[in-house]
Amino acid sequence: MEKELEEESKKVSKLLPCPFCGEAPYEGRTENGQYTAKCFNCGVVMTQDRKDKLEGHWNQRKGETKTTE
């Protein structure tokens, strides 16, 4: 499990800057394995069970509609 977390953290983040302040977000995993994005500048936090869901929700901007693949 620890090796998986290390490999996951080496992957390039697809997260856009914070939707509220524009700063680069921190991306990581919680102790229970959830994926999380956090902006240390303004304090917004988002947690999801899958990385693709986290990226999709974090990167969603007002006025955009979600696309299904």
C-alpha positions as CSV (number, residue, x, y, z in Angstrom):
1,M,0.0,0.0,0.0
2,E,2.8,2.4,0.9
3,K,4.5,1.8,-2.4
4,E,1.3,2.5,-4.3
5,L,0.9,5.8,-2.5
6,E,4.5,6.8,-3.4
7,E,3.9,5.9,-7.1
8,E,0.6,7.8,-7.1
9,S,2.3,11.0,-5.7
10,K,4.9,10.9,-8.5
11,K,2.2,11.2,-11.2
12,V,1.7,14.7,-12.7
13,S,-1.3,16.5,-11.3
14,K,-4.1,17.5,-13.7
15,L,-5.6,19.9,-11.2
16,L,-6.2,23.5,-12.3
17,P,-5.4,26.4,-10.0
18,C,-7.8,27.0,-7.1
19,P,-11.1,28.1,-8.5
20,F,-11.5,30.8,-5.8
21,C,-8.0,32.4,-5.5
22,G,-5.9,31.0,-8.4
23,E,-3.2,29.4,-6.3
24,A,-1.8,26.0,-7.1
25,P,-3.5,23.3,-5.0
26,Y,-1.9,20.6,-2.9
27,E,-3.0,17.1,-4.1
28,G,-2.6,14.1,-1.8
29,R,-4.3,11.2,-0.1
30,T,-6.0,11.0,3.3
31,E,-5.2,8.3,5.9
32,N,-8.2,6.3,4.7
33,G,-7.1,6.4,1.1
34,Q,-9.4,9.2,-0.2
35,Y,-8.0,11.6,-2.8
36,T,-7.9,15.2,-1.7
37,A,-7.1,18.7,-3.1
38,K,-6.5,21.6,-0.8
39,C,-5.7,25.3,-1.3
40,F,-3.5,26.5,1.5
41,N,-4.1,30.1,0.5
42,C,-7.9,30.2,0.9
43,G,-8.5,27.0,2.7
44,V,-10.9,25.2,0.3
45,V,-10.7,21.4,0.5
46,M,-12.2,18.7,-1.7
47,T,-12.1,15.0,-1.1
48,Q,-13.3,12.2,-3.4
49,D,-13.0,8.4,-3.5
50,R,-11.4,8.3,-7.0
51,K,-8.7,10.5,-8.5
52,D,-10.6,11.1,-11.7
53,K,-13.6,12.3,-9.7
54,L,-11.5,14.7,-7.7
55,E,-9.9,16.1,-10.9
56,G,-13.3,16.5,-12.6
57,H,-15.0,18.2,-9.7
58,W,-12.0,20.4,-8.8
59,N,-11.5,21.5,-12.4
60,Q,-15.2,22.3,-13.0
61,R,-15.7,26.0,-13.4
62,K,-18.9,28.1,-13.2
63,G,-20.8,28.1,-16.5
64,E,-19.1,24.9,-17.7
65,T,-21.1,21.7,-18.1
66,K,-19.7,18.3,-17.3
67,T,-19.0,16.0,-20.3
68,T,-19.4,12.2,-20.1
69,E,-16.8,10.0,-21.7
